[in-house]
Amino acid sequence: MSADPRLYVALDLPSVDEARAMVETLGDSVQSYKIGLQLLPLGGVAFGEALKTQGKNVFFDFKLHDIGATVEKATRSIASTGADILTVHATPDVMAAAVKGRGESALKIMGVTVLTSLDDDALVEMGYFMSAEDLVLHRVGQAIKAGVDGVISSPLEAAKIRAMVPDGFLVITPGVRMAGGDKGDQKRVATPHKALASGASHIVVGRPITGASDPRVAAIAITKNMNAKSI
């Protein structure tokens, strides 16, 4: 089965060398990759630029969150790398600054709503006195007003998000696991097929692929699950 560009494999690995080796192992089974904070100080940006020269899609998951001027300048710098996607925290000022910073580039700005490692109890402990779903939907409304291209949310909120956003709005969902798979530190999860059927435009999968005994076989299995008529 050919690679499905809607699948972003999270290269959350200890070094760029290991990430590069993983890309080589996956070969033509994967088209899209996410590079996060673990690789950022180790040459992650240059690695992402190299992936672009290989024709891959690159998602920089840096979750920018700072004063507007700083976010704007950082986004402008990232846009110059040719990356496809950048995440920022979904607060109105941060999202608006990122939109301004990307200028006329093709960089897609995604607002991170509520991390998939958080549930309702964790949000209460943090001082948010609303459910994860309510906070996600509140931030989606702010994302639309800020003019970003989409949001990051768990698969469990994807259907309600899809119902309230304009056509072409992206909904990228981490917290994707095959049925019976280890959830790790994720609390709000769904299978690849269910996430897409619920309204996700793209999914992010990390350890179920990169931690598998045969990552290529795992990636192909997830791609098949994504494209199944029913699960």
Stockholm file with secondary structure:
# STOCKHOLM 1.0

chainA/1-231         MSADPRLYVALDLPSVDEARAMVETLGDSVQSYKIGLQLLPLGGVAFGEALKTQGKNVFFDFKLHDIGATVEKATRSIASTGADILTVHATPDVMAAAVKGRGESALKIMGVTVLTSLDDDALVEMGYFMSAEDLVLHRVGQAIKAGVDGVISSPLEAAKIRAMVPDGFLVITPGVRMAGGDKGDQKRVATPHKALASGASHIVVGRPITGASDPRVAAIAITKNMNAKSI
#=GR chainA/1-231 SS CCCCTTEEEECCCSCHHHHHHHHHHHGGGCCEEEEETTTGGGTHHHHHHHHHHTTCEEEEEEEECSCHHHHHHHHHHHHTTTCSEEEEECCHHHHHHHHHHHTTSCCEEEEECSCTTCCHHHHHHHTCCSCHHHHHHHHHHHHHHHTCSEEECCGGGHHHHHHHSCTTCEEEECCBCCTTCCCTTCCSCBCHHHHHHTTCSEEEECHHHHTSSSHHHHHHHHHHHHTCSCC
#=GC SS_cons         CCCCTTEEEECCCSCHHHHHHHHHHHGGGCCEEEEETTTGGGTHHHHHHHHHHTTCEEEEEEEECSCHHHHHHHHHHHHTTTCSEEEEECCHHHHHHHHHHHTTSCCEEEEECSCTTCCHHHHHHHTCCSCHHHHHHHHHHHHHHHTCSEEECCGGGHHHHHHHSCTTCEEEECCBCCTTCCCTTCCSCBCHHHHHHTTCSEEEECHHHHTSSSHHHHHHHHHHHHTCSCC
//
